[in-house]
């Protein structure tokens, strides 16, 4: 019995009729194969094929799985979410819960001078460790003040960052009315708690959130915050984290296939693992993804880590996943990601009371973390992309792979805006990518040249595909990169 032959036949029957009996395959297959053996061979592949099997009188009825409806935010939900982000601060109940947990763990008030000084030392040590070369980093959030300092310094920014990402997923039509989510390497529960907050502002959507974490100390913090900040019967059900190392964890332990798989600030911390091992890890978890589910990988905006995420994205694309966003391959080619430093920014958050108290010292800047900057990729199994645009044949536009041939010339290009403003108030600057460039390309826009005809380069959001007509190419030897200069004669618009 050939499993490939069985799967091929099932695909054919599923394309011709909405339901059929498994015994119908027998007329198409070579040899006499019992229905029970057919079922046993087919079962591991049913979800991937978008099919379900129901036993009927010793046979099995095969039917298509109906895809859940996409959940689109209504006007009132958008207003509530916008109001939350306008405040630029984490919920007061969560802020106080972090303080209470620190007091509980140390046996003293969180603002005791001795405790504050210990937290300061732990924050500095954690930051210093992060900036070491990867082979010398520890980044093991396991015991004592390393976990507490994470709650004080990193947690608020990552919490708000997750909220921005959930809004993006909703905008892109990647959320369903009923969701199963798996957060791999959850730490003290930043992502699950952010999901709970986000869903509390929705009218008619629910989520069940599973998570995996190896650190007992992080799980303890997670459970304390969950009990303080979530309620039974809330739209998002936050399950207790499974204590396991994601490297050895079997995702099949999750009781259902997941609609959203999240790796948030975790893959870069797997010290000593190769790119291929990182890809293996993601693909292992992807086996538990529903056919129309999404994988979200988030990393810090630091250059090396951000670039490594782009390289990992291409490796996963070669493994069969589709890059949904933010990358747009407008020429249908793979990019060269080794110098692709691309990240998102969001409005800074207000410092928490804990941060402000820690900052009441000689070097306050060390203890306040309010900037939201991150790199991300969304991957899919089903080929869905945010923007399927391809440059039409015969278009008189330049591939960025050929930009070196056009220095000091005016050209037309089509590319995605892949950064926020990297310049200054006098000269905004934005990263451009069309999927072909071998060296970085930037659009440079002197503010006195901004007009209604070219302001799209400033106004349109990260990831937007733009048509830039009449830009002047320059080479920047200091950075081994190319600039395209925008002036009053330049026309820039979002692609049709």
HUZI-V780834 format. One record per residue. N is the residue number from 1. RES is the residue in one letter. SS is DSSP state (@ for helix, = for strand, . for the rest). PHI is phi in whole degrees, 0 to 359 (NA if undefined). OMEGA is omega in degrees with one decimal (999 if undefined). Layout:
# HUZI-V780834
n:N res:RES ss:SS phi:PHI omega:OMEGA
n:N res:RES ss:SS phi:PHI omega:OMEGA
This chain:
# HUZI-V780834
n:1 res:X ss:. phi:NA omega:-176.8
n:2 res:X ss:. phi:258 omega:-177.9
n:3 res:X ss:@ phi:298 omega:179.6
n:4 res:X ss:@ phi:298 omega:178.5
n:5 res:X ss:@ phi:295 omega:178.8
n:6 res:X ss:@ phi:297 omega:-178.5
n:7 res:X ss:@ phi:297 omega:179.4
n:8 res:X ss:@ phi:299 omega:-179.4
n:9 res:X ss:@ phi:291 omega:178.0
n:10 res:X ss:@ phi:298 omega:177.4
n:11 res:X ss:@ phi:301 omega:-179.1
n:12 res:X ss:@ phi:296 omega:-178.9
n:13 res:X ss:@ phi:296 omega:-179.7
n:14 res:X ss:@ phi:294 omega:179.2
n:15 res:X ss:@ phi:279 omega:-176.3
n:16 res:X ss:@ phi:255 omega:-178.7
n:17 res:X ss:. phi:209 omega:-176.6
n:18 res:X ss:. phi:291 omega:177.2
n:19 res:X ss:= phi:220 omega:175.3
n:20 res:X ss:= phi:200 omega:177.5
n:21 res:X ss:= phi:272 omega:-178.8
n:22 res:X ss:@ phi:298 omega:179.6
n:23 res:X ss:@ phi:297 omega:178.1
n:24 res:X ss:@ phi:296 omega:179.2
n:25 res:X ss:@ phi:296 omega:-172.3
n:26 res:X ss:@ phi:302 omega:-179.0
n:27 res:X ss:@ phi:286 omega:-178.5
n:28 res:X ss:. phi:258 omega:-173.0
n:29 res:X ss:. phi:262 omega:174.5
n:30 res:X ss:. phi:278 omega:179.8
n:31 res:X ss:. phi:89 omega:-179.4
n:32 res:X ss:. phi:261 omega:-175.3
n:33 res:X ss:. phi:251 omega:178.1
n:34 res:X ss:. phi:299 omega:-179.0
n:35 res:X ss:@ phi:301 omega:-179.3
n:36 res:X ss:@ phi:297 omega:178.0
n:37 res:X ss:@ phi:288 omega:175.5
n:38 res:X ss:@ phi:301 omega:-179.1
n:39 res:X ss:@ phi:297 omega:-178.8
n:40 res:X ss:@ phi:297 omega:-179.9
n:41 res:X ss:@ phi:287 omega:-174.6
n:42 res:X ss:@ phi:275 omega:-173.0
n:43 res:X ss:@ phi:310 omega:-178.2
n:44 res:X ss:@ phi:297 omega:-174.0
n:45 res:X ss:@ phi:253 omega:-172.0
n:46 res:X ss:. phi:298 omega:-177.2
n:47 res:X ss:. phi:296 omega:179.4
n:48 res:X ss:. phi:298 omega:179.9
n:49 res:X ss:. phi:276 omega:-178.6
n:50 res:X ss:. phi:73 omega:-176.2
n:51 res:X ss:= phi:236 omega:176.0
n:52 res:X ss:= phi:228 omega:-179.5
n:53 res:X ss:= phi:239 omega:177.9
n:54 res:X ss:= phi:233 omega:-178.8
n:55 res:X ss:= phi:289 omega:-179.4
n:56 res:X ss:= phi:220 omega:174.6
n:57 res:X ss:. phi:51 omega:177.7
n:58 res:X ss:. phi:81 omega:177.1
n:59 res:X ss:= phi:240 omega:179.2
n:60 res:X ss:= phi:226 omega:175.7
n:61 res:X ss:= phi:273 omega:179.4
n:62 res:X ss:= phi:260 omega:-178.9
n:63 res:X ss:= phi:221 omega:178.9
n:64 res:X ss:= phi:285 omega:174.4
n:65 res:X ss:. phi:282 omega:178.3
n:66 res:X ss:. phi:285 omega:-179.0
n:67 res:X ss:. phi:291 omega:176.8
n:68 res:X ss:. phi:299 omega:-179.1
n:69 res:X ss:. phi:293 omega:174.5
n:70 res:X ss:= phi:293 omega:179.1
n:71 res:X ss:. phi:263 omega:179.8
n:72 res:X ss:. phi:254 omega:-178.3
n:73 res:X ss:. phi:292 omega:175.5
n:74 res:X ss:. phi:271 omega:-174.7
n:75 res:X ss:@ phi:300 omega:-178.5
n:76 res:X ss:@ phi:295 omega:178.3
n:77 res:X ss:@ phi:297 omega:178.6
n:78 res:X ss:@ phi:298 omega:178.8
n:79 res:X ss:@ phi:296 omega:179.7
n:80 res:X ss:@ phi:295 omega:179.7
n:81 res:X ss:@ phi:293 omega:178.6
n:82 res:X ss:@ phi:299 omega:179.5
n:83 res:X ss:@ phi:295 omega:178.0
n:84 res:X ss:@ phi:297 omega:-178.5
n:85 res:X ss:@ phi:288 omega:178.3
n:86 res:X ss:@ phi:297 omega:178.9
n:87 res:X ss:@ phi:288 omega:175.3
n:88 res:X ss:. phi:57 omega:178.4
n:89 res:X ss:. phi:210 omega:178.9
n:90 res:X ss:. phi:288 omega:-179.3
n:91 res:X ss:. phi:303 omega:-177.9
n:92 res:X ss:@ phi:302 omega:-178.6
n:93 res:X ss:@ phi:296 omega:178.9
n:94 res:X ss:@ phi:286 omega:178.3
n:95 res:X ss:@ phi:301 omega:-179.3
n:96 res:X ss:@ phi:290 omega:-180.0
n:97 res:X ss:@ phi:296 omega:177.1
n:98 res:X ss:@ phi:298 omega:177.9
n:99 res:X ss:@ phi:299 omega:-179.0
n:100 res:X ss:@ phi:296 omega:-179.7
n:101 res:X ss:@ phi:293 omega:177.8
n:102 res:X ss:@ phi:299 omega:178.3
n:103 res:X ss:@ phi:299 omega:-179.9
n:104 res:X ss:@ phi:297 omega:-175.8
n:105 res:X ss:@ phi:289 omega:-174.5
n:106 res:X ss:@ phi:266 omega:178.4
n:107 res:X ss:. phi:75 omega:177.9
n:108 res:X ss:. phi:219 omega:175.3
n:109 res:X ss:. phi:302 omega:-176.9
n:110 res:X ss:. phi:299 omega:-178.2
n:111 res:X ss:. phi:262 omega:172.6
n:112 res:X ss:. phi:298 omega:-176.7
n:113 res:X ss:@ phi:307 omega:179.2
n:114 res:X ss:@ phi:294 omega:-179.9
n:115 res:X ss:@ phi:295 omega:179.5
n:116 res:X ss:@ phi:299 omega:-179.9
n:117 res:X ss:@ phi:294 omega:177.4
n:118 res:X ss:@ phi:294 omega:176.4
n:119 res:X ss:@ phi:296 omega:178.6
n:120 res:X ss:@ phi:300 omega:-179.6
n:121 res:X ss:@ phi:298 omega:-179.6
n:122 res:X ss:@ phi:293 omega:178.4
n:123 res:X ss:@ phi:296 omega:-179.9
n:124 res:X ss:@ phi:297 omega:179.5
n:125 res:X ss:@ phi:297 omega:-179.9
n:126 res:X ss:@ phi:294 omega:178.6
n:127 res:X ss:@ phi:293 omega:178.4
n:128 res:X ss:@ phi:298 omega:-179.8
n:129 res:X ss:@ phi:296 omega:-177.3
n:130 res:X ss:@ phi:297 omega:-174.5
n:131 res:X ss:. phi:274 omega:175.0
n:132 res:X ss:. phi:286 omega:172.2
n:133 res:X ss:. phi:305 omega:-172.6
n:134 res:X ss:@ phi:303 omega:-177.9
n:135 res:X ss:@ phi:282 omega:179.3
n:136 res:X ss:@ phi:244 omega:-179.3
n:137 res:X ss:. phi:276 omega:175.3
n:138 res:X ss:. phi:254 omega:176.8
n:139 res:X ss:. phi:47 omega:177.8
n:140 res:X ss:. phi:255 omega:-178.3
n:141 res:X ss:. phi:277 omega:-171.6
n:142 res:X ss:. phi:245 omega:-169.3
n:143 res:X ss:. phi:242 omega:166.4
n:144 res:X ss:. phi:52 omega:-169.8
n:145 res:X ss:@ phi:290 omega:175.9
n:146 res:X ss:@ phi:295 omega:177.2
n:147 res:X ss:@ phi:287 omega:-178.9
n:148 res:X ss:@ phi:295 omega:179.0
n:149 res:X ss:@ phi:292 omega:175.2
n:150 res:X ss:@ phi:298 omega:178.9
n:151 res:X ss:@ phi:298 omega:-176.6
n:152 res:X ss:@ phi:284 omega:-168.8
n:153 res:X ss:@ phi:255 omega:-173.9
n:154 res:X ss:. phi:268 omega:-170.3
n:155 res:X ss:@ phi:307 omega:-176.1
n:156 res:X ss:@ phi:301 omega:-179.4
n:157 res:X ss:@ phi:294 omega:-179.2
n:158 res:X ss:@ phi:295 omega:177.1
n:159 res:X ss:@ phi:297 omega:-179.6
n:160 res:X ss:@ phi:292 omega:178.1
n:161 res:X ss:@ phi:301 omega:178.3
n:162 res:X ss:@ phi:298 omega:177.3
n:163 res:X ss:@ phi:300 omega:177.5
n:164 res:X ss:@ phi:299 omega:-179.8
n:165 res:X ss:@ phi:292 omega:178.2
n:166 res:X ss:@ phi:294 omega:175.6
n:167 res:X ss:@ phi:298 omega:178.3
n:168 res:X ss:@ phi:299 omega:179.5
n:169 res:X ss:@ phi:298 omega:178.1
n:170 res:X ss:@ phi:295 omega:179.4
n:171 res:X ss:@ phi:300 omega:-178.7
n:172 res:X ss:. phi:275 omega:178.4
n:173 res:X ss:. phi:72 omega:-177.2
n:174 res:X ss:. phi:254 omega:174.5
n:175 res:X ss:. phi:258 omega:178.5
n:176 res:X ss:= phi:246 omega:-179.9
n:177 res:X ss:. phi:297 omega:176.6
n:178 res:X ss:= phi:236 omega:-173.6
n:179 res:X ss:= phi:237 omega:165.5
n:180 res:X ss:= phi:248 omega:-174.5
n:181 res:X ss:= phi:238 omega:175.2
n:182 res:X ss:= phi:235 omega:177.7
n:183 res:X ss:= phi:255 omega:-176.6
n:184 res:X ss:= phi:269 omega:-177.1
n:185 res:X ss:. phi:77 omega:-168.1
n:186 res:X ss:. phi:285 omega:-176.1
n:187 res:X ss:. phi:62 omega:179.0
n:188 res:X ss:. phi:274 omega:172.0
n:189 res:X ss:. phi:87 omega:-179.9
n:190 res:X ss:@ phi:304 omega:-175.1
n:191 res:X ss:@ phi:294 omega:178.5
n:192 res:X ss:@ phi:302 omega:-179.8
n:193 res:X ss:@ phi:291 omega:176.3
n:194 res:X ss:@ phi:292 omega:176.8
n:195 res:X ss:@ phi:297 omega:179.1
n:196 res:X ss:@ phi:300 omega:179.0
n:197 res:X ss:@ phi:295 omega:-179.6
n:198 res:X ss:@ phi:299 omega:-177.4
n:199 res:X ss:@ phi:290 omega:177.4
n:200 res:X ss:. phi:293 omega:-179.5
n:201 res:X ss:. phi:260 omega:178.9
n:202 res:X ss:. phi:260 omega:-175.2
n:203 res:X ss:. phi:274 omega:-167.5
n:204 res:X ss:. phi:212 omega:178.9
n:205 res:X ss:. phi:226 omega:179.5
n:206 res:X ss:= phi:227 omega:177.9
n:207 res:X ss:= phi:216 omega:170.6
n:208 res:X ss:= phi:248 omega:-171.3
n:209 res:X ss:= phi:246 omega:174.4
n:210 res:X ss:= phi:256 omega:179.4
n:211 res:X ss:= phi:206 omega:179.0
n:212 res:X ss:= phi:231 omega:179.7
n:213 res:X ss:= phi:207 omega:-176.8
n:214 res:X ss:. phi:270 omega:-173.3
n:215 res:X ss:. phi:273 omega:178.5
n:216 res:X ss:@ phi:298 omega:180.0
n:217 res:X ss:@ phi:294 omega:178.4
n:218 res:X ss:@ phi:292 omega:179.0
n:219 res:X ss:@ phi:297 omega:177.7
n:220 res:X ss:@ phi:299 omega:178.4
n:221 res:X ss:@ phi:296 omega:178.7
n:222 res:X ss:@ phi:304 omega:-176.5
n:223 res:X ss:@ phi:296 omega:177.9
n:224 res:X ss:@ phi:296 omega:-179.5
n:225 res:X ss:@ phi:295 omega:178.2
n:226 res:X ss:@ phi:299 omega:-178.5
n:227 res:X ss:@ phi:294 omega:-177.9
n:228 res:X ss:@ phi:282 omega:-166.2
n:229 res:X ss:@ phi:245 omega:179.3
n:230 res:X ss:. phi:235 omega:-178.6
n:231 res:X ss:. phi:237 omega:174.7
n:232 res:X ss:. phi:295 omega:-178.6
n:233 res:X ss:. phi:84 omega:178.4
n:234 res:X ss:. phi:290 omega:-178.7
n:235 res:X ss:. phi:302 omega:177.5
n:236 res:X ss:= phi:253 omega:177.8
n:237 res:X ss:= phi:266 omega:-176.9
n:238 res:X ss:= phi:264 omega:-179.1
n:239 res:X ss:. phi:283 omega:175.3
n:240 res:X ss:. phi:302 omega:-178.0
n:241 res:X ss:. phi:294 omega:174.9
n:242 res:X ss:= phi:275 omega:-179.2
n:243 res:X ss:= phi:278 omega:-178.8
n:244 res:X ss:. phi:193 omega:173.6
n:245 res:X ss:. phi:275 omega:-176.7
n:246 res:X ss:. phi:296 omega:179.0
n:247 res:X ss:. phi:295 omega:-176.6
n:248 res:X ss:. phi:257 omega:-176.2
n:249 res:X ss:. phi:293 omega:175.4
n:250 res:X ss:. phi:263 omega:-177.6
n:251 res:X ss:@ phi:300 omega:178.7
n:252 res:X ss:@ phi:296 omega:176.5
n:253 res:X ss:@ phi:292 omega:175.7
n:254 res:X ss:. phi:291 omega:-170.8
n:255 res:X ss:. phi:290 omega:178.8
n:256 res:X ss:. phi:206 omega:173.8
n:257 res:X ss:. phi:289 omega:-174.8
n:258 res:X ss:= phi:255 omega:179.4
n:259 res:X ss:= phi:266 omega:179.0
n:260 res:X ss:= phi:216 omega:178.4
n:261 res:X ss:= phi:249 omega:-173.5
n:262 res:X ss:= phi:238 omega:167.8
n:263 res:X ss:= phi:242 omega:-174.9
n:264 res:X ss:= phi:250 omega:177.5
n:265 res:X ss:. phi:54 omega:-176.6
n:266 res:X ss:. phi:234 omega:-174.2
n:267 res:X ss:@ phi:295 omega:179.4
n:268 res:X ss:@ phi:293 omega:-179.1
n:269 res:X ss:@ phi:268 omega:176.6
n:270 res:X ss:. phi:277 omega:-174.1
n:271 res:X ss:. phi:292 omega:176.6
n:272 res:X ss:. phi:88 omega:178.8
n:273 res:X ss:. phi:255 omega:-177.7
n:274 res:X ss:. phi:279 omega:174.8
n:275 res:X ss:@ phi:303 omega:-179.4
n:276 res:X ss:@ phi:296 omega:177.9
n:277 res:X ss:@ phi:291 omega:175.1
n:278 res:X ss:@ phi:298 omega:178.3
n:279 res:X ss:@ phi:296 omega:177.4
n:280 res:X ss:@ phi:301 omega:-179.0
n:281 res:X ss:@ phi:298 omega:-179.4
n:282 res:X ss:@ phi:298 omega:-179.1
n:283 res:X ss:@ phi:294 omega:176.6
n:284 res:X ss:@ phi:298 omega:178.5
n:285 res:X ss:@ phi:291 omega:-178.4
n:286 res:X ss:@ phi:296 omega:177.1
n:287 res:X ss:. phi:298 omega:-179.0
n:288 res:X ss:. phi:266 omega:-178.1
n:289 res:X ss:= phi:276 omega:175.7
n:290 res:X ss:= phi:295 omega:-176.5
n:291 res:X ss:= phi:304 omega:179.5
n:292 res:X ss:= phi:246 omega:179.3
n:293 res:X ss:= phi:271 omega:-177.7
n:294 res:X ss:= phi:234 omega:171.9
n:295 res:X ss:= phi:248 omega:178.0
n:296 res:X ss:= phi:244 omega:175.5
n:297 res:X ss:= phi:246 omega:-177.6
n:298 res:X ss:= phi:236 omega:177.8
n:299 res:X ss:= phi:223 omega:175.3
n:300 res:X ss:= phi:299 omega:-176.1
n:301 res:X ss:. phi:278 omega:178.9
n:302 res:X ss:. phi:306 omega:-166.4
n:303 res:X ss:@ phi:303 omega:-176.3
n:304 res:X ss:@ phi:296 omega:-178.7
n:305 res:X ss:@ phi:295 omega:179.7
n:306 res:X ss:@ phi:297 omega:179.7
n:307 res:X ss:@ phi:295 omega:177.9
n:308 res:X ss:@ phi:299 omega:176.9
n:309 res:X ss:@ phi:296 omega:178.2
n:310 res:X ss:@ phi:296 omega:178.4
n:311 res:X ss:@ phi:295 omega:176.9
n:312 res:X ss:@ phi:298 omega:-180.0
n:313 res:X ss:@ phi:302 omega:179.6
n:314 res:X ss:@ phi:293 omega:177.5
n:315 res:X ss:@ phi:296 omega:178.6
n:316 res:X ss:@ phi:288 omega:174.9
n:317 res:X ss:@ phi:298 omega:178.2
n:318 res:X ss:@ phi:291 omega:177.4
n:319 res:X ss:. phi:278 omega:176.3
n:320 res:X ss:. phi:115 omega:175.9
n:321 res:X ss:. phi:278 omega:177.5
n:322 res:X ss:= phi:252 omega:173.6
n:323 res:X ss:= phi:280 omega:179.8
n:324 res:X ss:= phi:285 omega:-177.8
n:325 res:X ss:= phi:193 omega:6.0
n:326 res:X ss:. phi:273 omega:-173.2
n:327 res:X ss:. phi:288 omega:175.6
n:328 res:X ss:. phi:235 omega:-178.0
n:329 res:X ss:. phi:267 omega:-168.6
n:330 res:X ss:. phi:291 omega:175.5
n:331 res:X ss:. phi:258 omega:179.6
n:332 res:X ss:. phi:74 omega:-178.9
n:333 res:X ss:. phi:242 omega:173.4
n:334 res:X ss:. phi:282 omega:-177.6
n:335 res:X ss:. phi:267 omega:173.5
n:336 res:X ss:. phi:252 omega:-166.0
n:337 res:X ss:@ phi:270 omega:-171.5
n:338 res:X ss:@ phi:293 omega:174.9
n:339 res:X ss:@ phi:238 omega:-176.2
n:340 res:X ss:. phi:269 omega:176.1
n:341 res:X ss:. phi:263 omega:-173.4
n:342 res:X ss:. phi:223 omega:-177.8
n:343 res:X ss:. phi:211 omega:-178.2
n:344 res:X ss:= phi:252 omega:170.3
n:345 res:X ss:= phi:238 omega:175.2
n:346 res:X ss:= phi:223 omega:-179.6
n:347 res:X ss:. phi:305 omega:179.0
n:348 res:X ss:. phi:297 omega:179.1
n:349 res:X ss:. phi:269 omega:172.9
n:350 res:X ss:. phi:284 omega:177.2
n:351 res:X ss:. phi:296 omega:176.6
n:352 res:X ss:. phi:287 omega:176.7
n:353 res:X ss:@ phi:299 omega:178.9
n:354 res:X ss:@ phi:296 omega:177.5
n:355 res:X ss:@ phi:299 omega:-178.6
n:356 res:X ss:@ phi:298 omega:179.0
n:357 res:X ss:@ phi:291 omega:177.0
n:358 res:X ss:@ phi:296 omega:-176.7
n:359 res:X ss:. phi:280 omega:178.2
n:360 res:X ss:. phi:280 omega:-176.0
n:361 res:X ss:. phi:205 omega:-174.7
n:362 res:X ss:. phi:289 omega:-178.7
n:363 res:X ss:. phi:235 omega:-172.9
n:364 res:X ss:@ phi:298 omega:-175.2
n:365 res:X ss:@ phi:299 omega:-177.4
n:366 res:X ss:@ phi:291 omega:-166.9
n:367 res:X ss:@ phi:242 omega:178.2
n:368 res:X ss:. phi:248 omega:-178.8
n:369 res:X ss:. phi:235 omega:-175.4
n:370 res:X ss:. phi:233 omega:-177.5
n:371 res:X ss:. phi:279 omega:176.3
n:372 res:X ss:= phi:255 omega:176.7
n:373 res:X ss:= phi:220 omega:-177.4
n:374 res:X ss:= phi:204 omega:171.8
n:375 res:X ss:= phi:249 omega:-179.2
n:376 res:X ss:= phi:211 omega:167.8
n:377 res:X ss:= phi:216 omega:171.8
n:378 res:X ss:= phi:249 omega:-178.9
n:379 res:X ss:= phi:239 omega:-178.9
n:380 res:X ss:= phi:225 omega:172.9
n:381 res:X ss:. phi:267 omega:-167.8
n:382 res:X ss:. phi:265 omega:178.5
n:383 res:X ss:. phi:84 omega:-177.9
n:384 res:X ss:. phi:291 omega:176.8
n:385 res:X ss:. phi:231 omega:178.6
n:386 res:X ss:. phi:297 omega:-177.8
n:387 res:X ss:. phi:220 omega:-177.5
n:388 res:X ss:. phi:269 omega:-176.0
n:389 res:X ss:. phi:299 omega:171.8
n:390 res:X ss:. phi:231 omega:179.2
n:391 res:X ss:. phi:297 omega:-178.3
n:392 res:X ss:. phi:297 omega:176.8
n:393 res:X ss:. phi:300 omega:178.4
n:394 res:X ss:. phi:85 omega:179.6
n:395 res:X ss:. phi:293 omega:-179.1
n:396 res:X ss:. phi:270 omega:178.4
n:397 res:X ss:. phi:231 omega:-174.7
n:398 res:X ss:. phi:265 omega:168.2
n:399 res:X ss:. phi:289 omega:-179.2
n:400 res:X ss:@ phi:293 omega:174.6
n:401 res:X ss:@ phi:294 omega:-178.7
n:402 res:X ss:@ phi:254 omega:-173.0
n:403 res:X ss:@ phi:295 omega:-179.7
n:404 res:X ss:@ phi:296 omega:179.6
n:405 res:X ss:@ phi:275 omega:-171.6
n:406 res:X ss:@ phi:233 omega:177.2
n:407 res:X ss:. phi:299 omega:-178.9
n:408 res:X ss:. phi:72 omega:175.2
n:409 res:X ss:. phi:244 omega:174.9
n:410 res:X ss:= phi:264 omega:-174.5
n:411 res:X ss:= phi:221 omega:170.5
n:412 res:X ss:= phi:247 omega:178.8
n:413 res:X ss:= phi:223 omega:171.7
n:414 res:X ss:= phi:235 omega:-175.9
n:415 res:X ss:= phi:204 omega:177.4
n:416 res:X ss:= phi:271 omega:173.6
n:417 res:X ss:= phi:281 omega:-170.5
n:418 res:X ss:. phi:247 omega:172.0
n:419 res:X ss:. phi:198 omega:164.5
n:420 res:X ss:. phi:280 omega:-177.1
n:421 res:X ss:. phi:293 omega:178.9
n:422 res:X ss:. phi:260 omega:-177.4
n:423 res:X ss:. phi:262 omega:178.5
n:424 res:X ss:. phi:225 omega:-175.4
n:425 res:X ss:. phi:296 omega:-179.6
n:426 res:X ss:. phi:279 omega:-175.2
n:427 res:X ss:= phi:220 omega:174.0
n:428 res:X ss:= phi:300 omega:-178.9
n:429 res:X ss:= phi:214 omega:-174.7
n:430 res:X ss:= phi:223 omega:176.9
n:431 res:X ss:= phi:287 omega:176.8
n:432 res:X ss:= phi:241 omega:177.0
n:433 res:X ss:= phi:210 omega:173.8
n:434 res:X ss:. phi:241 omega:178.8
n:435 res:X ss:. phi:86 omega:-177.9
n:436 res:X ss:. phi:240 omega:-171.3
n:437 res:X ss:. phi:296 omega:175.7
n:438 res:X ss:. phi:265 omega:176.6
n:439 res:X ss:. phi:231 omega:-177.9
n:440 res:X ss:. phi:300 omega:177.6
n:441 res:X ss:= phi:232 omega:-177.5
n:442 res:X ss:= phi:232 omega:170.5
n:443 res:X ss:= phi:270 omega:-179.6
n:444 res:X ss:= phi:253 omega:-169.5
n:445 res:X ss:= phi:231 omega:174.3
n:446 res:X ss:= phi:307 omega:-172.1
n:447 res:X ss:@ phi:301 omega:-179.6
n:448 res:X ss:@ phi:286 omega:177.0
n:449 res:X ss:@ phi:260 omega:-178.8
n:450 res:X ss:. phi:287 omega:179.7
n:451 res:X ss:. phi:226 omega:175.3
n:452 res:X ss:. phi:302 omega:-177.9
n:453 res:X ss:. phi:279 omega:-179.0
n:454 res:X ss:. phi:233 omega:-174.0
n:455 res:X ss:. phi:289 omega:178.4
n:456 res:X ss:@ phi:301 omega:179.6
n:457 res:X ss:@ phi:297 omega:178.2
n:458 res:X ss:@ phi:270 omega:-169.1
n:459 res:X ss:@ phi:277 omega:-174.1
n:460 res:X ss:. phi:286 omega:-174.6
n:461 res:X ss:. phi:283 omega:175.1
n:462 res:X ss:. phi:310 omega:176.6
n:463 res:X ss:. phi:93 omega:-178.5
n:464 res:X ss:. phi:292 omega:175.9
n:465 res:X ss:= phi:274 omega:-175.2
n:466 res:X ss:= phi:238 omega:170.7
n:467 res:X ss:= phi:257 omega:-178.9
n:468 res:X ss:= phi:246 omega:-179.4
n:469 res:X ss:= phi:256 omega:174.3
n:470 res:X ss:= phi:70 omega:173.1
n:471 res:X ss:= phi:247 omega:-177.1
n:472 res:X ss:= phi:262 omega:-177.0
n:473 res:X ss:= phi:272 omega:173.4
n:474 res:X ss:= phi:229 omega:175.6
n:475 res:X ss:= phi:258 omega:178.8
n:476 res:X ss:= phi:250 omega:-175.1
n:477 res:X ss:. phi:294 omega:-178.8
n:478 res:X ss:. phi:299 omega:-177.9
n:479 res:X ss:. phi:249 omega:-178.0
n:480 res:X ss:. phi:49 omega:-176.9
n:481 res:X ss:= phi:218 omega:179.7
n:482 res:X ss:= phi:242 omega:173.8
n:483 res:X ss:= phi:247 omega:169.3
n:484 res:X ss:= phi:247 omega:-172.3
n:485 res:X ss:= phi:271 omega:179.7
n:486 res:X ss:= phi:262 omega:174.9
n:487 res:X ss:. phi:227 omega:-174.4
n:488 res:X ss:. phi:294 omega:179.2
n:489 res:X ss:. phi:271 omega:-178.7
n:490 res:X ss:. phi:280 omega:175.4
n:491 res:X ss:= phi:244 omega:-179.8
n:492 res:X ss:= phi:230 omega:179.1
n:493 res:X ss:= phi:212 omega:173.5
n:494 res:X ss:= phi:291 omega:-176.8
n:495 res:X ss:. phi:297 omega:179.5
n:496 res:X ss:. phi:287 omega:999
